[in-house]
Amino acid sequence: MLLSRNVTRKVTFKCHITICTLDLPKYITEDEFAAIRSQKIPIGNMTLPKYGEDSVPHAARPGFGPRLWINAQVPYTLDPSFSAEQRQKVALAIQAYHDATCIRFIPKQTLIASMIESQVDILHDPNVCGVAHLCMNTGAQFAKFGGSCVSPGVMIHELGHTLCMGHEQSRRDRDNWISFNTAVCQPHGIDGADFNRGLNKLYDYVSIEHYEGECYNGCFQPKQPGVTKCGSGGPLSVLDIEILNEMYGCTQGCLGYRYVNINNNPTYLVQIGEEPYGDILYSCRAYHQGDIIPGKYHAGRKECYVAYNGGEHSKTGAHIEVLTSPNGAKLVWVRSNQLPSNAIRGGRTNERETIKHFCQNLL
């Protein structure tokens, strides 16, 4: 699937192209990554391409679903026509994945990358907004950016497609979570049967892969009460990070925790306490007023209790997830007035603010 946005205005360079690209390597250097980390440059907001214009289908093969990148390594080349300022934005997008997951974009020039058959070429194209192939394909594939869409947020969105993330509003179970106002727009397409990423997970209204504008123009109509925003506004969402770490088998340090739907017979549940008469309580989360709120799960009653506005609310049904630690991450609870720096993400508010747990980092 190819994801893109058209741009009508032309980009004019202020210097000759051979001068602009002089000595710029076809990858982001360690010095460039270090510069964005030291300056703490924000990702900022974004405007996504129009629906249907920003992804190219993966190369389907009989008997094979969409393909993930081997060992979570993505060999890439970088168009030397990107300016120094634009390269900084590419670096921010790549760093977003490096910071939150075990996925690594590695220069094709390195020995390890040169032995991998597939690669993604990150290209500058003034005739598009953003467009990328979906999943890993055989040989070279691209992620193209142009005009005002040469921004970290759009690049994170498109590189998410490169990593095999589809549009959230195209999930096959999306009708449980949103409806479409056909007076405003036509329903978006639905993923094929071979594309199961994110199924049996809570629907993520604020995913980097969820279209934003359609929520505000009346096209999308969220079925969960209290939903105020769609799209992440630029960075990866809490649930984006979790699904990527699960897809790519990330287990280092505190990346190994998983939230699992209670209907999927979860194991390795994380115990958080017990009731006075001995029933064990586990960590859970559920939707309430647009927030995804961590709470306590009673297995016997199959209820997740979440706190909101000074009260406790019981959640039942199919849309409850419990926290599990199948990879041995040392999850501990602490009482503190300060948020620990190694707290793990447990949920988020309807305004995209992260709600965290605490993890004893193994790194």
NUTI-669339 format. One record per residue (C-alpha): residue number from 0; residue in one letter; chain; x, y, z. Coordinates in nm, 3 decimals, padded with zeros to 5 digits. Example, Ala and Ser with C-alpha at 12.3 -4.5 7.8 and 13.67 -1.06 7.14 Angstrom:
<rs>
r k=0 | r=a | c=A | u=01.230 | v=-00.450 | w=00.780
r k=1 | r=s | c=A | u=01.367 | v=-00.106 | w=00.714
</rs>
This chain:
<rs>
r k=0 | r=m | c=A | u=00.000 | v=00.000 | w=00.000
r k=1 | r=l | c=A | u=00.143 | v=00.342 | w=-00.087
r k=2 | r=l | c=A | u=00.059 | v=00.642 | w=00.128
r k=3 | r=s | c=A | u=00.099 | v=00.995 | w=-00.016
r k=4 | r=r | c=A | u=-00.015 | v=01.357 | w=-00.037
r k=5 | r=n | c=A | u=-00.001 | v=01.582 | w=-00.343
r k=6 | r=v | c=A | u=00.170 | v=01.920 | w=-00.322
r k=7 | r=t | c=A | u=00.099 | v=02.184 | w=-00.586
r k=8 | r=r | c=A | u=00.361 | v=02.446 | w=-00.501
r k=9 | r=k | c=A | u=00.720 | v=02.397 | w=-00.614
r k=10 | r=v | c=A | u=01.022 | v=02.395 | w=-00.387
r k=11 | r=t | c=A | u=01.296 | v=02.637 | w=-00.500
r k=12 | r=f | c=A | u=01.652 | v=02.588 | w=-00.382
r k=13 | r=k | c=A | u=01.855 | v=02.901 | w=-00.311
r k=14 | r=c | c=A | u=02.177 | v=02.744 | w=-00.429
r k=15 | r=h | c=A | u=02.284 | v=02.515 | w=-00.709
r k=16 | r=i | c=A | u=02.201 | v=02.151 | w=-00.636
r k=17 | r=t | c=A | u=02.563 | v=02.036 | w=-00.666
r k=18 | r=i | c=A | u=02.661 | v=02.287 | w=-00.397
r k=19 | r=c | c=A | u=02.365 | v=02.204 | w=-00.172
r k=20 | r=t | c=A | u=02.448 | v=01.834 | w=-00.165
r k=21 | r=l | c=A | u=02.825 | v=01.861 | w=-00.138
r k=22 | r=d | c=A | u=02.971 | v=01.614 | w=00.110
r k=23 | r=l | c=A | u=02.632 | v=01.515 | w=00.255
r k=24 | r=p | c=A | u=02.639 | v=01.138 | w=00.311
r k=25 | r=k | c=A | u=02.348 | v=00.916 | w=00.211
r k=26 | r=y | c=A | u=02.261 | v=00.848 | w=00.574
r k=27 | r=i | c=A | u=02.218 | v=01.035 | w=00.904
r k=28 | r=t | c=A | u=02.553 | v=01.061 | w=01.082
r k=29 | r=e | c=A | u=02.608 | v=01.001 | w=01.452
r k=30 | r=d | c=A | u=02.693 | v=01.369 | w=01.488
r k=31 | r=e | c=A | u=02.354 | v=01.464 | w=01.342
r k=32 | r=f | c=A | u=02.173 | v=01.231 | w=01.583
r k=33 | r=a | c=A | u=02.376 | v=01.370 | w=01.873
r k=34 | r=a | c=A | u=02.283 | v=01.725 | w=01.772
r k=35 | r=i | c=A | u=01.908 | v=01.666 | w=01.784
r k=36 | r=r | c=A | u=01.936 | v=01.482 | w=02.116
r k=37 | r=s | c=A | u=02.135 | v=01.763 | w=02.276
r k=38 | r=q | c=A | u=01.903 | v=02.035 | w=02.146
r k=39 | r=k | c=A | u=01.584 | v=01.846 | w=02.243
r k=40 | r=i | c=A | u=01.407 | v=01.966 | w=01.930
r k=41 | r=p | c=A | u=01.028 | v=01.902 | w=01.944
r k=42 | r=i | c=A | u=00.864 | v=01.693 | w=01.674
r k=43 | r=g | c=A | u=00.581 | v=01.946 | w=01.629
r k=44 | r=n | c=A | u=00.241 | v=01.909 | w=01.466
r k=45 | r=m | c=A | u=00.168 | v=01.766 | w=01.123
r k=46 | r=t | c=A | u=-00.090 | v=01.751 | w=00.848
r k=47 | r=l | c=A | u=-00.127 | v=01.410 | w=00.688
r k=48 | r=p | c=A | u=-00.169 | v=01.325 | w=00.319
r k=49 | r=k | c=A | u=-00.518 | v=01.273 | w=00.183
r k=50 | r=y | c=A | u=-00.667 | v=00.929 | w=00.231
r k=51 | r=g | c=A | u=-00.556 | v=00.683 | w=-00.035
r k=52 | r=e | c=A | u=-00.257 | v=00.889 | w=-00.147
r k=53 | r=d | c=A | u=00.011 | v=00.791 | w=00.102
r k=54 | r=s | c=A | u=00.078 | v=00.418 | w=00.080
r k=55 | r=v | c=A | u=00.178 | v=00.162 | w=-00.179
r k=56 | r=p | c=A | u=00.064 | v=-00.200 | w=-00.126
r k=57 | r=h | c=A | u=00.320 | v=-00.455 | w=-00.016
r k=58 | r=a | c=A | u=00.429 | v=-00.707 | w=-00.274
r k=59 | r=a | c=A | u=00.186 | v=-00.989 | w=-00.201
r k=60 | r=r | c=A | u=00.301 | v=-01.350 | w=-00.238
r k=61 | r=p | c=A | u=00.076 | v=-01.658 | w=-00.217
r k=62 | r=g | c=A | u=00.074 | v=-01.794 | w=00.136
r k=63 | r=f | c=A | u=00.254 | v=-01.494 | w=00.285
r k=64 | r=g | c=A | u=00.110 | v=-01.203 | w=00.478
r k=65 | r=p | c=A | u=00.273 | v=-00.861 | w=00.505
r k=66 | r=r | c=A | u=00.642 | v=-00.894 | w=00.588
r k=67 | r=l | c=A | u=00.828 | v=-00.747 | w=00.883
r k=68 | r=w | c=A | u=01.188 | v=-00.632 | w=00.865
r k=69 | r=i | c=A | u=01.432 | v=-00.907 | w=00.962
r k=70 | r=n | c=A | u=01.578 | v=-00.870 | w=01.312
r k=71 | r=a | c=A | u=01.404 | v=-00.531 | w=01.340
r k=72 | r=q | c=A | u=01.675 | v=-00.380 | w=01.116
r k=73 | r=v | c=A | u=01.579 | v=-00.148 | w=00.830
r k=74 | r=p | c=A | u=01.861 | v=-00.075 | w=00.583
r k=75 | r=y | c=A | u=01.811 | v=00.270 | w=00.431
r k=76 | r=t | c=A | u=01.964 | v=00.527 | w=00.201
r k=77 | r=l | c=A | u=01.903 | v=00.901 | w=00.224
r k=78 | r=d | c=A | u=01.856 | v=01.127 | w=-00.077
r k=79 | r=p | c=A | u=02.154 | v=01.368 | w=-00.081
r k=80 | r=s | c=A | u=01.928 | v=01.648 | w=-00.208
r k=81 | r=f | c=A | u=01.780 | v=01.692 | w=00.141
r k=82 | r=s | c=A | u=01.914 | v=02.015 | w=00.293
r k=83 | r=a | c=A | u=02.089 | v=02.018 | w=00.631
r k=84 | r=e | c=A | u=01.768 | v=02.143 | w=00.794
r k=85 | r=q | c=A | u=01.562 | v=01.870 | w=00.626
r k=86 | r=r | c=A | u=01.815 | v=01.605 | w=00.731
r k=87 | r=q | c=A | u=01.759 | v=01.718 | w=01.089
r k=88 | r=k | c=A | u=01.389 | v=01.640 | w=01.046
r k=89 | r=v | c=A | u=01.467 | v=01.297 | w=00.904
r k=90 | r=a | c=A | u=01.691 | v=01.237 | w=01.205
r k=91 | r=l | c=A | u=01.409 | v=01.333 | w=01.443
r k=92 | r=a | c=A | u=01.173 | v=01.084 | w=01.276
r k=93 | r=i | c=A | u=01.424 | v=00.799 | w=01.288
r k=94 | r=q | c=A | u=01.523 | v=00.882 | w=01.646
r k=95 | r=a | c=A | u=01.156 | v=00.857 | w=01.752
r k=96 | r=y | c=A | u=01.164 | v=00.486 | w=01.662
r k=97 | r=h | c=A | u=01.509 | v=00.429 | w=01.810
r k=98 | r=d | c=A | u=01.406 | v=00.586 | w=02.143
r k=99 | r=a | c=A | u=01.087 | v=00.385 | w=02.194
r k=100 | r=t | c=A | u=01.153 | v=00.048 | w=02.029
r k=101 | r=c | c=A | u=01.427 | v=-00.198 | w=01.937
r k=102 | r=i | c=A | u=01.380 | v=-00.115 | w=01.567
r k=103 | r=r | c=A | u=01.691 | v=00.030 | w=01.405
r k=104 | r=f | c=A | u=01.728 | v=00.213 | w=01.076
r k=105 | r=i | c=A | u=02.082 | v=00.131 | w=00.966
r k=106 | r=p | c=A | u=02.273 | v=00.287 | w=00.673
r k=107 | r=k | c=A | u=02.279 | v=00.056 | w=00.374
r k=108 | r=q | c=A | u=02.652 | v=00.122 | w=00.350
r k=109 | r=t | c=A | u=02.724 | v=-00.078 | w=00.666
r k=110 | r=l | c=A | u=02.836 | v=-00.441 | w=00.643
r k=111 | r=i | c=A | u=02.528 | v=-00.577 | w=00.821
r k=112 | r=a | c=A | u=02.286 | v=-00.379 | w=00.606
r k=113 | r=s | c=A | u=02.465 | v=-00.470 | w=00.284
r k=114 | r=m | c=A | u=02.389 | v=-00.837 | w=00.349
r k=115 | r=i | c=A | u=02.012 | v=-00.772 | w=00.370
r k=116 | r=e | c=A | u=01.824 | v=-00.801 | w=00.042
r k=117 | r=s | c=A | u=01.565 | v=-00.531 | w=00.111
r k=118 | r=q | c=A | u=01.612 | v=-00.159 | w=00.175
r k=119 | r=v | c=A | u=01.412 | v=00.164 | w=00.191
r k=120 | r=d | c=A | u=01.524 | v=00.473 | w=00.002
r k=121 | r=i | c=A | u=01.420 | v=00.794 | w=00.182
r k=122 | r=l | c=A | u=01.372 | v=01.037 | w=-00.105
r k=123 | r=h | c=A | u=01.297 | v=01.404 | w=-00.160
r k=124 | r=d | c=A | u=01.020 | v=01.452 | w=-00.419
r k=125 | r=p | c=A | u=00.854 | v=01.796 | w=-00.453
r k=126 | r=n | c=A | u=00.562 | v=01.635 | w=-00.640
r k=127 | r=v | c=A | u=00.428 | v=01.452 | w=-00.335
r k=128 | r=c | c=A | u=00.356 | v=01.520 | w=00.030
r k=129 | r=g | c=A | u=00.440 | v=01.182 | w=00.181
r k=130 | r=v | c=A | u=00.418 | v=00.835 | w=00.031
r k=131 | r=a | c=A | u=00.572 | v=00.501 | w=00.130
r k=132 | r=h | c=A | u=00.556 | v=00.131 | w=00.054
r k=133 | r=l | c=A | u=00.381 | v=-00.080 | w=00.315
r k=134 | r=c | c=A | u=00.591 | v=-00.342 | w=00.497
r k=135 | r=m | c=A | u=00.918 | v=-00.494 | w=00.378
r k=136 | r=n | c=A | u=00.932 | v=-00.566 | w=00.006
r k=137 | r=t | c=A | u=01.191 | v=-00.755 | w=-00.193
r k=138 | r=g | c=A | u=01.468 | v=-00.524 | w=-00.311
r k=139 | r=a | c=A | u=01.449 | v=-00.144 | w=-00.297
r k=140 | r=q | c=A | u=01.139 | v=00.046 | w=-00.188
r k=141 | r=f | c=A | u=01.087 | v=00.409 | w=-00.101
r k=142 | r=a | c=A | u=00.947 | v=00.665 | w=00.138
r k=143 | r=k | c=A | u=00.910 | v=01.001 | w=-00.039
r k=144 | r=f | c=A | u=00.856 | v=01.346 | w=00.108
r k=145 | r=g | c=A | u=00.814 | v=01.691 | w=-00.042
r k=146 | r=g | c=A | u=00.705 | v=02.047 | w=00.021
r k=147 | r=s | c=A | u=00.576 | v=02.132 | w=00.368
r k=148 | r=c | c=A | u=00.548 | v=01.758 | w=00.440
r k=149 | r=v | c=A | u=00.923 | v=01.731 | w=00.494
r k=150 | r=s | c=A | u=00.844 | v=01.732 | w=00.865
r k=151 | r=p | c=A | u=00.918 | v=01.486 | w=01.148
r k=152 | r=g | c=A | u=00.549 | v=01.405 | w=01.206
r k=153 | r=v | c=A | u=00.471 | v=01.315 | w=00.845
r k=154 | r=m | c=A | u=00.795 | v=01.117 | w=00.824
r k=155 | r=i | c=A | u=00.711 | v=00.920 | w=01.140
r k=156 | r=h | c=A | u=00.369 | v=00.843 | w=00.989
r k=157 | r=e | c=A | u=00.510 | v=00.725 | w=00.656
r k=158 | r=l | c=A | u=00.799 | v=00.529 | w=00.807
r k=159 | r=g | c=A | u=00.535 | v=00.360 | w=01.021
r k=160 | r=h | c=A | u=00.392 | v=00.223 | w=00.697
r k=161 | r=t | c=A | u=00.742 | v=00.110 | w=00.602
r k=162 | r=l | c=A | u=00.745 | v=-00.085 | w=00.930
r k=163 | r=c | c=A | u=00.410 | v=-00.250 | w=00.842
r k=164 | r=m | c=A | u=00.169 | v=-00.028 | w=01.034
r k=165 | r=g | c=A | u=-00.158 | v=00.032 | w=00.851
r k=166 | r=h | c=A | u=-00.406 | v=00.313 | w=00.897
r k=167 | r=e | c=A | u=-00.592 | v=00.273 | w=01.226
r k=168 | r=q | c=A | u=-00.926 | v=00.373 | w=01.072
r k=169 | r=s | c=A | u=-00.883 | v=00.086 | w=00.822
r k=170 | r=r | c=A | u=-00.865 | v=-00.191 | w=01.082
r k=171 | r=r | c=A | u=-01.105 | v=-00.474 | w=01.007
r k=172 | r=d | c=A | u=-01.276 | v=-00.418 | w=01.343
r k=173 | r=r | c=A | u=-01.297 | v=-00.040 | w=01.303
r k=174 | r=d | c=A | u=-01.679 | v=-00.045 | w=01.279
r k=175 | r=n | c=A | u=-01.684 | v=-00.129 | w=01.651
r k=176 | r=w | c=A | u=-01.508 | v=00.201 | w=01.719
r k=177 | r=i | c=A | u=-01.601 | v=00.457 | w=01.453
r k=178 | r=s | c=A | u=-01.874 | v=00.524 | w=01.202
r k=179 | r=f | c=A | u=-01.871 | v=00.746 | w=00.893
r k=180 | r=n | c=A | u=-02.099 | v=01.038 | w=00.815
r k=181 | r=t | c=A | u=-02.164 | v=00.965 | w=00.447
r k=182 | r=a | c=A | u=-02.300 | v=01.316 | w=00.399
r k=183 | r=v | c=A | u=-01.944 | v=01.438 | w=00.456
r k=184 | r=c | c=A | u=-01.723 | v=01.156 | w=00.324
r k=185 | r=q | c=A | u=-01.721 | v=00.800 | w=00.198
r k=186 | r=p | c=A | u=-01.607 | v=00.522 | w=00.434
r k=187 | r=h | c=A | u=-01.238 | v=00.441 | w=00.408
r k=188 | r=g | c=A | u=-01.129 | v=00.100 | w=00.288
r k=189 | r=i | c=A | u=-01.072 | v=-00.192 | w=00.525
r k=190 | r=d | c=A | u=-00.753 | v=-00.397 | w=00.555
r k=191 | r=g | c=A | u=-00.738 | v=-00.731 | w=00.380
r k=192 | r=a | c=A | u=-00.756 | v=-01.066 | w=00.558
r k=193 | r=d | c=A | u=-00.375 | v=-01.102 | w=00.550
r k=194 | r=f | c=A | u=-00.321 | v=-00.783 | w=00.749
r k=195 | r=n | c=A | u=-00.388 | v=-00.838 | w=01.119
r k=196 | r=r | c=A | u=-00.170 | v=-00.576 | w=01.287
r k=197 | r=g | c=A | u=-00.348 | v=-00.431 | w=01.589
r k=198 | r=l | c=A | u=-00.648 | v=-00.661 | w=01.588
r k=199 | r=n | c=A | u=-00.766 | v=-00.765 | w=01.936
r k=200 | r=k | c=A | u=-00.606 | v=-00.448 | w=02.071
r k=201 | r=l | c=A | u=-00.778 | v=-00.137 | w=02.198
r k=202 | r=y | c=A | u=-00.858 | v=00.094 | w=01.910
r k=203 | r=d | c=A | u=-00.618 | v=00.387 | w=01.911
r k=204 | r=y | c=A | u=-00.793 | v=00.711 | w=01.821
r k=205 | r=v | c=A | u=-00.466 | v=00.903 | w=01.868
r k=206 | r=s | c=A | u=-00.237 | v=00.670 | w=01.674
r k=207 | r=i | c=A | u=00.024 | v=00.828 | w=01.446
r k=208 | r=e | c=A | u=-00.153 | v=00.620 | w=01.178
r k=209 | r=h | c=A | u=-00.502 | v=00.758 | w=01.249
r k=210 | r=y | c=A | u=-00.622 | v=01.038 | w=01.025
r k=211 | r=e | c=A | u=-00.690 | v=01.354 | w=01.223
r k=212 | r=g | c=A | u=-00.880 | v=01.606 | w=01.012
r k=213 | r=e | c=A | u=-01.169 | v=01.370 | w=00.939
r k=214 | r=c | c=A | u=-01.253 | v=01.367 | w=01.311
r k=215 | r=y | c=A | u=-01.297 | v=01.742 | w=01.311
r k=216 | r=n | c=A | u=-01.487 | v=01.784 | w=00.984
r k=217 | r=g | c=A | u=-01.753 | v=01.531 | w=01.085
r k=218 | r=c | c=A | u=-01.640 | v=01.242 | w=00.864
r k=219 | r=f | c=A | u=-01.536 | v=01.010 | w=01.148
r k=220 | r=q | c=A | u=-01.780 | v=00.966 | w=01.435
r k=221 | r=p | c=A | u=-01.608 | v=00.799 | w=01.734
r k=222 | r=k | c=A | u=-01.828 | v=00.548 | w=01.916
r k=223 | r=q | c=A | u=-01.638 | v=00.579 | w=02.244
r k=224 | r=p | c=A | u=-01.775 | v=00.863 | w=02.459
r k=225 | r=g | c=A | u=-01.533 | v=01.138 | w=02.550
r k=226 | r=v | c=A | u=-01.305 | v=01.111 | w=02.245
r k=227 | r=t | c=A | u=-01.184 | v=01.464 | w=02.170
r k=228 | r=k | c=A | u=-00.889 | v=01.406 | w=01.936
r k=229 | r=c | c=A | u=-00.781 | v=01.180 | w=01.653
r k=230 | r=g | c=A | u=-00.424 | v=01.130 | w=01.537
r k=231 | r=s | c=A | u=-00.117 | v=01.174 | w=01.751
r k=232 | r=g | c=A | u=-00.033 | v=01.527 | w=01.644
r k=233 | r=g | c=A | u=00.318 | v=01.420 | w=01.546
r k=234 | r=p | c=A | u=00.485 | v=01.166 | w=01.780
r k=235 | r=l | c=A | u=00.420 | v=00.794 | w=01.823
r k=236 | r=s | c=A | u=00.129 | v=00.724 | w=02.057
r k=237 | r=v | c=A | u=00.143 | v=00.499 | w=02.363
r k=238 | r=l | c=A | u=-00.031 | v=00.217 | w=02.176
r k=239 | r=d | c=A | u=00.180 | v=00.270 | w=01.861
r k=240 | r=i | c=A | u=00.492 | v=00.202 | w=02.067
r k=241 | r=e | c=A | u=00.341 | v=-00.108 | w=02.225
r k=242 | r=i | c=A | u=00.227 | v=-00.262 | w=01.897
r k=243 | r=l | c=A | u=00.565 | v=-00.201 | w=01.732
r k=244 | r=n | c=A | u=00.751 | v=-00.360 | w=02.024
r k=245 | r=e | c=A | u=00.516 | v=-00.658 | w=02.007
r k=246 | r=m | c=A | u=00.535 | v=-00.689 | w=01.627
r k=247 | r=y | c=A | u=00.914 | v=-00.688 | w=01.629
r k=248 | r=g | c=A | u=00.965 | v=-00.895 | w=01.944
r k=249 | r=c | c=A | u=01.138 | v=-00.620 | w=02.140
r k=250 | r=t | c=A | u=01.227 | v=-00.749 | w=02.487
r k=251 | r=q | c=A | u=01.528 | v=-00.545 | w=02.599
r k=252 | r=g | c=A | u=01.496 | v=-00.379 | w=02.938
r k=253 | r=c | c=A | u=01.142 | v=-00.257 | w=02.989
r k=254 | r=l | c=A | u=01.031 | v=-00.307 | w=02.627
r k=255 | r=g | c=A | u=00.912 | v=-00.662 | w=02.698
r k=256 | r=y | c=A | u=00.583 | v=-00.590 | w=02.873
r k=257 | r=r | c=A | u=00.262 | v=-00.657 | w=02.679
r k=258 | r=y | c=A | u=-00.102 | v=-00.558 | w=02.723
r k=259 | r=v | c=A | u=-00.326 | v=-00.848 | w=02.623
r k=260 | r=n | c=A | u=-00.702 | v=-00.866 | w=02.574
r k=261 | r=i | c=A | u=-00.868 | v=-01.075 | w=02.846
r k=262 | r=n | c=A | u=-01.041 | v=-01.286 | w=02.581
r k=263 | r=n | c=A | u=-00.702 | v=-01.405 | w=02.451
r k=264 | r=n | c=A | u=-00.628 | v=-01.616 | w=02.761
r k=265 | r=p | c=A | u=-00.334 | v=-01.405 | w=02.882
r k=266 | r=t | c=A | u=-00.055 | v=-01.552 | w=03.093
r k=267 | r=y | c=A | u=00.223 | v=-01.390 | w=03.300
r k=268 | r=l | c=A | u=-00.022 | v=-01.137 | w=03.444
r k=269 | r=v | c=A | u=00.132 | v=-00.868 | w=03.662
r k=270 | r=q | c=A | u=-00.001 | v=-00.886 | w=04.018
r k=271 | r=i | c=A | u=-00.053 | v=-00.551 | w=04.191
r k=272 | r=g | c=A | u=-00.214 | v=-00.658 | w=04.520
r k=273 | r=e | c=A | u=-00.500 | v=-00.850 | w=04.673
r k=274 | r=e | c=A | u=-00.837 | v=-00.788 | w=04.831
r k=275 | r=p | c=A | u=-00.886 | v=-00.831 | w=05.210
r k=276 | r=y | c=A | u=-01.027 | v=-01.180 | w=05.163
r k=277 | r=g | c=A | u=-00.736 | v=-01.293 | w=04.947
r k=278 | r=d | c=A | u=-00.846 | v=-01.250 | w=04.584
r k=279 | r=i | c=A | u=-00.549 | v=-01.144 | w=04.371
r k=280 | r=l | c=A | u=-00.569 | v=-00.820 | w=04.175
r k=281 | r=y | c=A | u=-00.386 | v=-00.763 | w=03.847
r k=282 | r=s | c=A | u=-00.304 | v=-00.455 | w=03.642
r k=283 | r=c | c=A | u=-00.552 | v=-00.376 | w=03.366
r k=284 | r=r | c=A | u=-00.670 | v=-00.088 | w=03.153
r k=285 | r=a | c=A | u=-00.987 | v=00.016 | w=02.974
r k=286 | r=y | c=A | u=-01.154 | v=00.311 | w=02.806
r k=287 | r=h | c=A | u=-01.344 | v=00.565 | w=03.016
r k=288 | r=q | c=A | u=-01.457 | v=00.904 | w=02.885
r k=289 | r=g | c=A | u=-01.206 | v=00.888 | w=02.602
r k=290 | r=d | c=A | u=-00.913 | v=00.808 | w=02.833
r k=291 | r=i | c=A | u=-00.733 | v=00.473 | w=02.841
r k=292 | r=i | c=A | u=-00.691 | v=00.433 | w=03.216
r k=293 | r=p | c=A | u=-00.482 | v=00.172 | w=03.403
r k=294 | r=g | c=A | u=-00.666 | v=00.004 | w=03.689
r k=295 | r=k | c=A | u=-00.703 | v=-00.317 | w=03.889
r k=296 | r=y | c=A | u=-00.844 | v=-00.638 | w=03.744
r k=297 | r=h | c=A | u=-01.041 | v=-00.900 | w=03.937
r k=298 | r=a | c=A | u=-01.011 | v=-01.224 | w=03.740
r k=299 | r=g | c=A | u=-01.304 | v=-01.395 | w=03.913
r k=300 | r=r | c=A | u=-01.546 | v=-01.115 | w=03.832
r k=301 | r=k | c=A | u=-01.376 | v=-01.028 | w=03.500
r k=302 | r=e | c=A | u=-01.393 | v=-00.661 | w=03.590
r k=303 | r=c | c=A | u=-01.140 | v=-00.383 | w=03.549
r k=304 | r=y | c=A | u=-01.180 | v=-00.101 | w=03.803
r k=305 | r=v | c=A | u=-01.047 | v=00.238 | w=03.692
r k=306 | r=a | c=A | u=-01.034 | v=00.566 | w=03.881
r k=307 | r=y | c=A | u=-01.175 | v=00.881 | w=03.724
r k=308 | r=n | c=A | u=-01.273 | v=01.216 | w=03.870
r k=309 | r=g | c=A | u=-01.251 | v=01.090 | w=04.228
r k=310 | r=g | c=A | u=-01.462 | v=00.778 | w=04.170
r k=311 | r=e | c=A | u=-01.404 | v=00.414 | w=04.081
r k=312 | r=h | c=A | u=-01.571 | v=00.272 | w=03.771
r k=313 | r=s | c=A | u=-01.623 | v=-00.094 | w=03.683
r k=314 | r=k | c=A | u=-01.547 | v=-00.201 | w=03.326
r k=315 | r=t | c=A | u=-01.663 | v=-00.531 | w=03.180
r k=316 | r=g | c=A | u=-01.688 | v=-00.681 | w=02.834
r k=317 | r=a | c=A | u=-01.451 | v=-00.748 | w=02.547
r k=318 | r=h | c=A | u=-01.242 | v=-00.431 | w=02.557
r k=319 | r=i | c=A | u=-01.032 | v=-00.489 | w=02.869
r k=320 | r=e | c=A | u=-00.657 | v=-00.546 | w=02.854
r k=321 | r=v | c=A | u=-00.433 | v=-00.682 | w=03.130
r k=322 | r=l | c=A | u=-00.065 | v=-00.609 | w=03.179
r k=323 | r=t | c=A | u=00.162 | v=-00.910 | w=03.126
r k=324 | r=s | c=A | u=00.536 | v=-00.962 | w=03.155
r k=325 | r=p | c=A | u=00.615 | v=-01.265 | w=02.935
r k=326 | r=n | c=A | u=00.978 | v=-01.161 | w=02.890
r k=327 | r=g | c=A | u=01.073 | v=-01.117 | w=03.254
r k=328 | r=a | c=A | u=01.080 | v=-00.738 | w=03.278
r k=329 | r=k | c=A | u=01.104 | v=-00.641 | w=03.646
r k=330 | r=l | c=A | u=00.787 | v=-00.443 | w=03.697
r k=331 | r=v | c=A | u=00.759 | v=-00.290 | w=04.043
r k=332 | r=w | c=A | u=00.518 | v=-00.046 | w=04.207
r k=333 | r=v | c=A | u=00.642 | v=00.253 | w=04.402
r k=334 | r=r | c=A | u=00.475 | v=00.525 | w=04.607
r k=335 | r=s | c=A | u=00.632 | v=00.856 | w=04.508
r k=336 | r=n | c=A | u=00.550 | v=01.220 | w=04.451
r k=337 | r=q | c=A | u=00.791 | v=01.217 | w=04.157
r k=338 | r=l | c=A | u=00.736 | v=01.031 | w=03.831
r k=339 | r=p | c=A | u=01.029 | v=00.789 | w=03.789
r k=340 | r=s | c=A | u=01.225 | v=00.838 | w=03.468
r k=341 | r=n | c=A | u=01.186 | v=00.468 | w=03.383
r k=342 | r=a | c=A | u=00.809 | v=00.453 | w=03.424
r k=343 | r=i | c=A | u=00.644 | v=00.251 | w=03.148
r k=344 | r=r | c=A | u=00.346 | v=00.375 | w=02.950
r k=345 | r=g | c=A | u=00.019 | v=00.233 | w=03.080
r k=346 | r=g | c=A | u=-00.241 | v=00.446 | w=02.906
r k=347 | r=r | c=A | u=-00.319 | v=00.799 | w=02.799
r k=348 | r=t | c=A | u=-00.580 | v=01.072 | w=02.831
r k=349 | r=n | c=A | u=-00.816 | v=01.180 | w=02.554
r k=350 | r=e | c=A | u=-00.583 | v=01.480 | w=02.513
r k=351 | r=r | c=A | u=-00.291 | v=01.244 | w=02.425
r k=352 | r=e | c=A | u=-00.116 | v=01.282 | w=02.762
r k=353 | r=t | c=A | u=00.068 | v=00.966 | w=02.869
r k=354 | r=i | c=A | u=-00.029 | v=00.779 | w=03.187
r k=355 | r=k | c=A | u=00.262 | v=00.573 | w=03.320
r k=356 | r=h | c=A | u=00.355 | v=00.272 | w=03.535
r k=357 | r=f | c=A | u=00.699 | v=00.205 | w=03.685
r k=358 | r=c | c=A | u=00.955 | v=-00.048 | w=03.561
r k=359 | r=q | c=A | u=01.292 | v=-00.142 | w=03.708
r k=360 | r=n | c=A | u=01.506 | v=-00.106 | w=03.397
r k=361 | r=l | c=A | u=01.729 | v=-00.401 | w=03.319
r k=362 | r=l | c=A | u=01.960 | v=-00.208 | w=03.086
</rs>
